[in-house]
Amino acid sequence: MFRVTLTVRLTLLGPILSQATSPDTPGIDSPMAKDSEGRYYLPYSLICGRLRQSWEELHAGAGDGFNPPVEDLLGIGSDDAYEEMIGKYEPSRGRLRFTDFIDDNAHRNAGITYGLQIDAERGAARKGMLQMIEAPYRSGEEVTFSGTIRYTARDEEEADTIEQYIENGLKWITTLGAYHSVGFGLLKIVTIDRNTRHFNIASASGKGTRSLVISIHPQAPFCVAKRRVIQNLVESDTVISGAVLRGALATTLKGLAGLERGEEITGQIKQPWEELGKNFNC
């Protein structure tokens, strides 16, 4: 089993706007997204979404010559799964784990640029259509955002294949963020450094009943969602249930054993997972 961490650096040309979802400085209509430490960043959801879009475009052009397992790696999108999602725990998450992509330069002075809407008949600015946009990056300035993408793979060949899919998809992206149609957020350079850890799987030995004491230490904020009542409200539970742990184990086991998302876990899966598969549904 291989656990892979890709350190990805995306170099963009200013101006850049990854628009925040909450108000910031009074008077600013479109603030740049900042993390809890005040650093500018590109949210992981933006990178994940654009990677999905790139894969779909490349597959449409190359057919079977470029055919990544999108749902396995990125999961099922909420919009795609909405009809089946109500009252369930869908959508299903993918194997790739993204962090936010942070601006390497933590100290920047934010400026302001302006946007306006032109009246088609008069060719002048429409009344009340002046927009104030936070602009920490000058036009043409190179800015690097760094983040990580993590995943597990059955063997080195699969690890290499997934990395190549990611690299090709990221390099296909031309722009990131808002206002890309007017020249914001041009993507210039993509660099990827890989760190791989190999885990040897020990064979089970001995017989009898065992109990495992498990302690979970989350490395980042997470949400164990309760049943979703409406589409745009997600409420987290305060308990990680046994069903959640079993589901996480099942997802990992299927990925390592090469099973499809809907396949049942049985004792027929390949070694060294046969014994776990045999007893998983007892």
C-alpha positions as CSV (number, residue, x, y, z in Angstrom):
1,M,0.0,0.0,0.0
2,F,1.3,3.5,-0.9
3,R,0.3,6.7,0.7
4,V,1.1,9.6,-1.6
5,T,1.4,13.3,-0.8
6,L,1.7,15.7,-3.8
7,T,2.9,19.2,-3.0
8,V,1.4,21.3,-5.8
9,R,2.4,24.9,-6.6
10,L,0.2,26.9,-8.9
11,T,1.8,30.1,-10.3
12,L,-0.8,32.6,-11.6
13,L,-0.6,36.0,-13.2
14,G,-2.4,38.9,-11.5
15,P,-4.9,40.2,-11.1
16,I,-6.5,37.3,-9.2
17,L,-9.7,37.1,-7.3
18,S,-10.9,34.0,-5.4
19,Q,-14.0,35.6,-4.0
20,A,-14.8,35.3,-0.3
21,T,-18.2,34.1,0.7
22,S,-18.5,36.4,3.7
23,P,-18.2,40.2,4.0
24,D,-14.9,41.8,4.8
25,T,-13.8,45.4,4.8
26,P,-16.8,47.8,4.6
27,G,-17.2,49.2,1.1
28,I,-15.6,46.2,-0.6
29,D,-18.1,44.4,-2.8
30,S,-15.8,41.5,-3.8
31,P,-13.2,40.6,-1.1
32,M,-10.4,38.1,-1.7
33,A,-10.7,34.9,0.3
34,K,-8.5,34.7,3.4
35,D,-7.9,31.9,5.9
36,S,-8.1,32.2,9.7
37,E,-4.5,33.6,9.7
38,G,-5.4,36.3,7.2
39,R,-3.5,34.7,4.3
40,Y,-5.0,34.9,0.8
41,Y,-5.8,31.5,-0.7
42,L,-7.5,29.5,-3.4
43,P,-10.1,27.1,-1.7
44,Y,-9.7,23.4,-2.2
45,S,-13.2,23.2,-3.7
46,L,-12.2,25.5,-6.5
47,I,-9.1,23.4,-7.4
48,C,-11.1,20.1,-7.2
49,G,-13.9,21.5,-9.3
50,R,-11.6,22.8,-12.0
51,L,-9.7,19.5,-12.0
52,R,-13.0,17.7,-12.6
53,Q,-13.8,20.0,-15.4
54,S,-10.4,19.5,-17.0
55,W,-10.7,15.8,-16.9
56,E,-14.2,15.9,-18.5
57,E,-12.8,18.2,-21.3
58,L,-9.8,16.0,-21.9
59,H,-11.9,12.8,-22.0
60,A,-14.3,14.5,-24.5
61,G,-11.4,15.2,-26.8
62,A,-9.2,12.1,-26.3
63,G,-11.9,9.5,-25.6
64,D,-10.5,6.3,-24.1
65,G,-7.0,7.7,-24.5
66,F,-7.7,9.8,-21.4
67,N,-10.2,8.2,-19.1
68,P,-9.6,8.8,-15.4
69,P,-12.0,7.2,-12.8
70,V,-13.5,10.6,-12.0
71,E,-16.1,9.4,-9.4
72,D,-13.6,7.2,-7.7
73,L,-11.0,9.9,-7.3
74,L,-13.2,13.0,-6.9
75,G,-16.5,11.5,-5.7
76,I,-20.0,12.3,-6.9
77,G,-20.9,16.0,-7.1
78,S,-23.7,17.3,-4.9
79,D,-25.6,18.6,-7.9
80,D,-25.4,15.3,-9.7
81,A,-26.5,13.3,-6.7
82,Y,-29.1,15.7,-5.3
83,E,-32.2,13.6,-6.4
84,E,-30.8,10.6,-4.6
85,M,-29.2,12.5,-1.8
86,I,-32.2,13.7,0.2
87,G,-32.6,11.5,3.3
88,K,-29.3,9.7,2.7
89,Y,-25.6,10.3,3.3
90,E,-24.7,11.0,-0.4
91,P,-22.8,12.4,-2.2
92,S,-19.9,9.9,-2.0
93,R,-16.5,11.5,-1.4
94,G,-13.5,10.7,-3.6
95,R,-10.1,9.3,-2.8
96,L,-8.2,12.5,-3.4
97,R,-7.8,14.8,-0.4
98,F,-7.2,18.5,-1.1
99,T,-6.0,21.3,1.1
100,D,-6.5,24.9,0.4
101,F,-3.8,26.5,-1.7
102,I,-2.2,29.3,0.3
103,D,-0.3,32.3,-1.1
104,D,3.4,31.7,-0.5
105,N,3.8,35.4,0.4
106,A,2.0,35.8,3.7
107,H,2.4,39.6,3.9
108,R,0.7,41.6,1.2
109,N,-0.9,45.0,1.1
110,A,-4.4,44.8,-0.4
111,G,-5.3,47.4,-3.0
112,I,-8.6,48.1,-4.7
113,T,-9.6,47.9,-8.4
114,Y,-13.0,48.7,-9.9
115,G,-15.5,47.0,-12.1
116,L,-18.4,48.5,-13.8
117,Q,-21.2,47.6,-16.2
118,I,-21.6,49.4,-19.5
119,D,-25.0,50.5,-20.7
120,A,-25.4,49.0,-24.2
121,E,-27.3,51.9,-25.6
122,R,-25.2,54.8,-24.2
123,G,-21.8,53.1,-24.1
124,A,-21.2,54.6,-20.6
125,A,-21.3,53.2,-17.1
126,R,-24.8,52.2,-15.9
127,K,-26.1,54.0,-12.8
128,G,-25.2,52.2,-9.6
129,M,-23.1,49.5,-11.3
130,L,-19.7,50.5,-9.9
131,Q,-18.1,47.5,-8.1
132,M,-15.1,47.7,-5.6
133,I,-12.9,44.7,-5.8
134,E,-10.1,43.8,-3.4
135,A,-6.8,43.6,-5.5
136,P,-3.8,42.3,-3.6
137,Y,-2.0,41.4,-6.9
138,R,-0.9,43.7,-9.6
139,S,-1.6,43.1,-13.3
140,G,1.1,40.7,-14.6
141,E,2.5,39.9,-11.2
142,E,3.5,36.2,-10.7
143,V,1.9,34.7,-7.6
144,T,2.4,31.2,-6.3
145,F,-0.2,29.3,-4.3
146,S,0.8,26.0,-2.6
147,G,-1.2,23.1,-1.4
148,T,-1.3,19.4,-1.1
149,I,-3.3,16.5,-2.7
150,R,-3.2,13.2,-0.8
151,Y,-4.3,9.7,-1.8
152,T,-3.7,6.0,-1.3
153,A,-2.8,3.5,-4.0
154,R,-2.6,-0.3,-4.2
155,D,0.9,-0.2,-5.8
156,E,3.4,2.1,-7.4
157,E,1.9,1.7,-10.9
158,E,-1.5,3.0,-9.6
159,A,0.3,5.8,-7.7
160,D,2.1,6.9,-10.9
161,T,-1.1,6.7,-13.0
162,I,-3.1,8.9,-10.5
163,E,-0.3,11.5,-10.3
164,Q,-0.2,11.7,-14.1
165,Y,-4.0,12.2,-14.3
166,I,-3.7,15.0,-11.7
167,E,-0.7,16.7,-13.5
168,N,-2.4,16.6,-16.9
169,G,-5.7,17.9,-15.5
170,L,-4.1,20.8,-13.7
171,K,-2.0,21.8,-16.7
172,W,-5.1,21.9,-18.8
173,I,-6.6,24.7,-16.6
174,T,-6.1,28.1,-18.1
175,T,-7.6,30.4,-15.4
176,L,-8.6,30.2,-11.7
177,G,-11.0,32.3,-9.7
178,A,-13.5,35.0,-10.6
179,Y,-13.5,37.4,-13.6
180,H,-11.4,35.1,-15.7
181,S,-13.2,36.3,-18.8
182,V,-11.6,39.7,-18.4
183,G,-8.1,38.4,-17.8
184,F,-8.1,37.6,-14.0
185,G,-6.2,34.5,-12.7
186,L,-4.2,33.3,-15.7
187,L,-2.5,30.0,-14.7
188,K,1.1,30.1,-15.9
189,I,3.1,27.2,-14.2
190,V,2.2,24.0,-12.4
191,T,4.9,22.2,-10.4
192,I,4.4,19.0,-8.4
193,D,6.7,17.3,-5.8
194,R,5.8,13.8,-4.7
195,N,6.4,12.1,-1.3
196,T,5.5,8.5,-1.1
197,R,5.3,6.3,1.9
198,H,5.1,2.5,1.5
199,F,3.2,0.5,4.2
200,N,3.8,-3.2,4.5
201,I,0.6,-5.1,5.4
202,A,1.2,-7.7,8.1
203,S,-0.6,-11.0,7.8
204,A,-3.1,-11.9,10.5
205,S,-1.9,-14.5,13.0
206,G,-3.5,-16.3,15.9
207,K,-7.1,-17.0,16.6
208,G,-9.7,-15.9,19.2
209,T,-11.6,-12.8,20.1
210,R,-9.8,-9.4,20.1
211,S,-10.8,-5.9,20.9
212,L,-9.1,-2.9,19.4
213,V,-9.0,0.4,21.3
214,I,-9.0,3.2,18.7
215,S,-8.2,6.8,19.3
216,I,-8.9,9.3,16.5
217,H,-7.0,12.5,16.2
218,P,-8.4,14.6,13.3
219,Q,-5.7,16.6,11.4
220,A,-8.2,19.2,10.1
221,P,-11.8,20.4,10.7
222,F,-14.3,17.8,9.7
223,C,-18.0,17.3,9.7
224,V,-19.9,14.1,10.5
225,A,-23.2,15.2,8.9
226,K,-26.6,14.4,10.3
227,R,-29.4,13.5,7.9
228,R,-29.8,16.4,5.5
229,V,-33.3,17.9,5.6
230,I,-32.7,20.6,3.0
231,Q,-30.1,21.0,0.3
232,N,-28.1,24.0,1.7
233,L,-28.1,23.1,5.4
234,V,-25.5,20.7,6.8
235,E,-25.4,20.1,10.6
236,S,-22.6,18.1,12.2
237,D,-23.1,15.5,14.8
238,T,-20.9,15.5,17.9
239,V,-20.3,11.7,17.8
240,I,-18.3,9.6,15.3
241,S,-20.6,6.6,15.1
242,G,-19.5,3.1,14.4
243,A,-21.3,3.2,11.1
244,V,-19.2,6.2,10.0
245,L,-16.0,4.3,10.9
246,R,-17.1,1.2,9.2
247,G,-18.0,3.2,6.1
248,A,-14.6,4.8,6.0
249,L,-13.0,1.4,6.4
250,A,-15.1,-0.1,3.6
251,T,-14.3,2.8,1.2
252,T,-10.5,2.4,1.9
253,L,-10.7,-1.4,1.6
254,K,-12.5,-1.2,-1.7
255,G,-10.0,1.2,-3.1
256,L,-7.0,-1.0,-2.0
257,A,-8.6,-4.2,-3.2
258,G,-9.7,-2.8,-6.6
259,L,-13.4,-3.1,-6.0
260,E,-15.9,-0.8,-7.7
261,R,-18.0,1.6,-5.5
262,G,-21.1,-0.6,-5.6
263,E,-19.4,-4.0,-5.2
264,E,-19.9,-6.1,-2.1
265,I,-17.0,-6.9,0.2
266,T,-16.5,-10.6,0.5
267,G,-13.8,-13.2,1.2
268,Q,-13.1,-13.4,-2.5
269,I,-11.0,-10.2,-2.5
270,K,-7.3,-10.6,-3.0
271,Q,-4.6,-11.0,-0.4
272,P,-3.8,-9.6,2.1
273,W,-7.4,-8.5,2.5
274,E,-9.1,-11.9,2.2
275,E,-9.6,-12.5,6.0
276,L,-10.9,-9.0,6.5
277,G,-13.3,-9.3,3.6
278,K,-14.5,-12.7,4.8
279,N,-15.5,-11.2,8.2
280,F,-16.5,-7.7,7.2
281,N,-20.2,-8.4,6.9
282,C,-20.6,-10.9,9.7
